[in-house]
Amino acid sequence: MSHWGTPWVSHHRRGLRTAVLHLLGSGPKSGAEIMDAMEQVSRGFWRPSPGSVYPLLEEMASEGVLHRNADGRYALTEAARSQAGWPFGGFGPRNAQDAVRELSGLVAFLEDLRNSQAKDFESAKAAMKAAAQRLDNLAS
């Protein structure tokens, strides 16, 4: 076990951030690979949702903690590597902006699936179109 402890045990956002940092410490990963690794490390006990992982990845990228490579995988920045123990912020109240951020994370997850699991992606297209129509109706 590393000095990070067992980050996958904690289901709150601070634990998720720590787990992501720990996993990316070994090399770049996509959001889907991060979720798979967390599920594997926890022996199936916990698999974070795309709605938790992708918004967090985007938030951490905007903070300069990590960056997204051309291949779609996320990697730690040198600043993050040099400050491995710095405190990470919590999360704010649920509101429309938070929901949109989560939707953006889910879209990023679907983009990963399109590239890695084309068959599953194809079978979900009708449901995606229906959800897109509902979102369009909300935005009108």
SVG drawing of the C-alpha trace seen along z (x, -y; Angstrom):
<svg xmlns="http://www.w3.org/2000/svg" viewBox="-39 -29 47 37">
<polyline fill="none" stroke="black" stroke-width="0.4" points="0.0,0.0 1.2,-3.5 1.4,-6.6 -2.0,-7.5 -3.7,-4.9 -6.8,-3.3 -8.5,-6.1 -11.0,-3.9 -12.8,-3.2 -14.0,-6.8 -17.0,-7.5 -17.0,-11.3 -15.4,-13.6 -12.2,-14.2 -11.5,-10.5 -12.2,-10.3 -9.7,-13.1 -7.1,-11.3 -7.8,-8.0 -7.5,-9.7 -4.2,-11.2 -3.0,-7.9 -4.0,-6.1 -2.6,-8.7 0.7,-8.6 1.4,-5.3 0.7,-6.8 -2.0,-8.4 -5.5,-6.9 -8.8,-7.7 -11.8,-8.2 -13.1,-4.7 -9.7,-3.2 -9.8,-5.1 -13.3,-3.7 -12.1,-0.2 -9.0,-0.5 -11.0,-1.7 -13.4,1.2 -10.5,3.6 -8.5,2.2 -11.6,2.3 -12.3,5.9 -15.7,4.9 -16.7,3.1 -16.9,-0.4 -17.0,-1.7 -17.4,-5.4 -19.9,-6.7 -19.0,-8.6 -21.0,-11.5 -18.5,-11.7 -15.3,-10.9 -15.5,-13.0 -16.5,-16.3 -13.8,-15.8 -11.2,-15.2 -12.3,-18.4 -12.2,-20.3 -8.7,-19.0 -7.6,-19.9 -8.9,-23.5 -7.0,-23.7 -3.8,-22.7 -3.5,-19.4 -3.7,-17.3 -4.0,-17.6 -5.7,-15.7 -3.3,-14.2 -4.1,-14.0 -5.1,-10.4 -7.8,-11.4 -6.0,-10.1 -5.4,-12.3 -2.0,-12.7 -0.7,-14.5 1.1,-17.8 4.6,-18.4 3.0,-20.8 0.8,-18.1 3.6,-15.6 5.7,-18.1 2.8,-18.8 1.6,-15.3 0.2,-16.0 -1.5,-19.4 -5.1,-19.7 -7.9,-19.3 -11.1,-21.3 -14.5,-19.8 -17.6,-20.3 -20.3,-22.8 -24.1,-22.6 -26.1,-20.9 -27.5,-23.4 -28.1,-23.6 -24.4,-24.3 -23.3,-21.2 -25.9,-19.1 -24.5,-20.5 -21.0,-19.7 -22.0,-16.1 -23.7,-15.9 -20.5,-17.1 -18.7,-14.3 -21.2,-11.7 -20.7,-13.0 -16.9,-12.5 -17.6,-9.0 -19.7,-8.2 -16.9,-9.6 -14.5,-7.1 -17.1,-4.3 -17.5,-5.2 -13.8,-4.5 -13.4,-1.5 -16.8,0.3 -18.4,-0.5 -21.0,2.2 -22.4,0.9 -22.2,-2.6 -24.3,-1.7 -27.0,0.0 -27.4,-3.2 -27.8,-5.7 -31.6,-5.8 -31.6,-6.5 -28.9,-9.2 -31.0,-10.9 -34.1,-10.8 -32.1,-12.3 -30.6,-15.0 -34.2,-15.9 -35.2,-16.3 -32.2,-18.5 -33.0,-20.5 -36.5,-21.1 -35.1,-22.3 -32.8,-24.7 -35.5,-26.2"/>
</svg>
